[in-house]
Structure formats: C-alpha cells, structure tokens
C-alpha cells in the first residue's frame, strides 16, 4: 500500500507533519480531513530505490567545483526569510532551487529536496552534499532542528555568512589595486630595459664614452633582462607551484603558515582575520547549542592556518580531559621553532640577489656577500618573531570571563566584532600606505634610469660643445 507524507494545520493553527497509508491520494486526503486537519501539502513517499533512480535522472547536469560564497550566503538569507514567514521547508527549498542558475548549488538543492521527500531530515540531506554545505552549515542546521528553532538558526547563520563575505570583499578589494599597479609597473620597466636602454647603449658605444658606474649597472641589468626575459613570467608561477607543493606535506604546511604569519603588515592582517572568523564561528555554534568539542573541531577546520588548527586541536584534547578552554589556549598560543619556517625566511629575502651571479662584469663578485647578508637578515627576523603570541591576552581573558559567567558565546561575539573592526581599519590603512610606497618605488626606478642615461649624455654634450 502506498505511503503518503503530508503537512497540515490542526484546529489551533499548529503545523502537523506525518505519514499515512492509503490506496489513493484522494483516500488519504479524506482520512486526514476526518482527523480534523486542514491539508497544506501531500505527496506520495517514494521508496529509497525509486528515489535513487530519480536522483540519477535529475542529476543529469554535471557540476564542477564548489559553490561561490556569495551565492550560498544569498541562498541562506532567502531560506531564513521563507522559514520566518512560516512556509514548509520542502516548499521553501523547491522555490529557491527553481531560482538558481544551473550549477553545483542547484544540483545540490535538487538532491536535498529528493532526500527530504524520501524521509530524511534537512541536516542529514545537506550532509550528503559536502561540496556545497560544509560542517559548520550542517551542524548549525542540525542544532536548529533539534531545538525546534530552525528559522532563528538560519537567520543567525545568514548574519554570520554576510559578515564573513563583507570582510573577504574588503580584504580582496584592498589587494587588487596594488597588484594591478605592480603588474603594470613591471611591464613598463621591462619594456624600457628591452627597447629604450639598448638604444642609448648603442649611442654611447658609437661615441666611445666612458660610462659611470650607475650607467654600467643599468646596462648590465638591461642585458640580463634581454637574456633571461622568458624567466620573468615563470617566477610567480614557480613560486605558486612551490608553495602548493610545500603545503601538501604536514611540516611544509606548518612552516609556510608560520612564515606568512611573521610577514610584516600582511601577517598581522591574516592573523586578525583568522581570529575574527574562528571566534565568530565558535560563538555562533555555541549559541546554537552545538556541543563544545564539535564547535572547536569546526573552528579548527575554518581557520585555514596550521598554527591555529594545532592550537584548537590541543584545546579540544584538553577539554576532553576536563579542563577549561582558557588554560590550554593560553599555553598553546605561542608557535614552536620550525626549521621549514626558518628555511623560508632565509630563502625568500636572499633569492632576488641570486640573479646577480648571472650578470656579467664585477657584480658577481659582490653577489655572495649580498646573498649571505639578506639570508642573515631573514633568519634574524624569524628568531626575533618566533615566539610571538598569535592570540592576544585580550582574547584569552575574554574567554576566561565568558566561561566564569556562563556567557562564552557573548564574549566570543565581542572578540569577533573587535577583530573584524581591526581588520577593516588595518585594510584601509594598508591601502593608503601602499599608494605612496608604490609611487616612491616607481619614482626611484624611473629616476635611476633617467639619471643613469643622462649622465653620459651630459659628458657627450660637453665634449661636443668644447
């Protein structure tokens, strides 16, 4: 006998969700009305085999990659509004699925709707689509279902995702301008080295002028660029591939993340961004009723930095043994010495000076001293910054107060708000600082080229007039 699942309203206006066995849909509706319910939705419950066949048929649109954060944030806000308006969850999902463009999100919503029609819960159905709904998303939905406050959890989740999206947009927007300026500047300088400088060099050779040291250096740099021009676009690609390969290994990932946290200005920005994101994640999950160990594991996964992942893992292990969150976080907030991080701080400052070995003339003679000097400078910087705290006393003290007063989620929200504001201020300051720095760099580069080319021309004019 077929089974029908239905949604209805009782005499007091309460929503009822249940299943009923009947030969036909009309018979099922008649039985439900006799029970005193007003039907709002009814459908035949499919068997798991039928659902699997239907899923294969509807999955025809193959999707590659994940879901854009912006699209998932918009979907979450719309779902929260529909749930707050009192619509059944399945109807809300189908309305939003029809609005989506073909892609991973639309396909995942189809699968979620089919699983719910097959009797699964919303969190259970979303957990089967990890490329669309991560652990944070699924656990908050699960907490909302368990507490009977799904619309409140969805509103809280939408607020969280919108804040995160706004912060990402500000950070990315601050980095686009300097990146474009640097690319254009490098292109102009390469053109000057390949086309302009060789022309002047030929003039100097024809008039047999004695070139000053600055001009000789410029000519050597021009010859180097002309000889190894094909290496220039390979440098950023090589660095990218090197970092990707390095992060494939456990110790390599930890070393790179520790290296980047100590980069001036940018490391501080990344650190505050991670702290703001993870504390807001913790606060949102704790306020939603998710168990504390699961909260810490999810915060660890959202950190995106091996040092913070190590810290949150050790905090979770200590909580299993009966300790509070404050003490293990205080003990594990200082990074250990890491040989890979030291190697990177030796490598990156000295690597640009390695090209001096390939230039002709007297420059290769001073190249070893320059490389050793920059390597020593980078290593010294790492040892000075090695034991720096990645979590301020402000954070640990707020967590301590939150645990004592029983308002840990509120304290974590305040910490997150503080760091989000600091990231905004630091991002704006970084943007304003980069503009004059880029102007100074371009002015120095162009000034060096102009002076180096005009010094011999002044001598030439003096000889001709004499």
Secondary structure, DSSP 8 states (H G I E B T S, - for coil): --EEEEEEE-TTS-EEEEEEE-SSHHHHHHHHHHTT-EEEEEEE---HHHHHHHHHHHTTS---S---HHHHHHHHHHHHHHHHTT--HHHHHHHHHHHS-SSHHHHHHHHHHHHHHTT--HHHHHHT-TTTS-HHHHHHHHHHHHHT-HHHHHHHHHHHHHHHHHHHHHHHHHHHHHHHHHHHHHHHHHHIIIIIHHHHHHHHHHTT----HHHHHHHHHHHHHHHSHHHHHHHHHHHHHHHHHHTTSHHHHHHHHHHHHTSTTHHHHHHHHHHHHHHHHHHHHHHTT--HHHHHHHHHHHH-SHHHHHHHHHHHHHHHTT--HHHHHHHTSB----HHHHHHHHHHHHHGGGGGGGS-TTHHHHHHHHHHHHHHHHHHHHHHHTT-BSS-HHHHHHHHHHHHHT-HHHHHHHHHHHHHHHHHHHHHHHHHHHHHHHHHHHHHHHHHHHHHHHHHHHHHHHHHH-
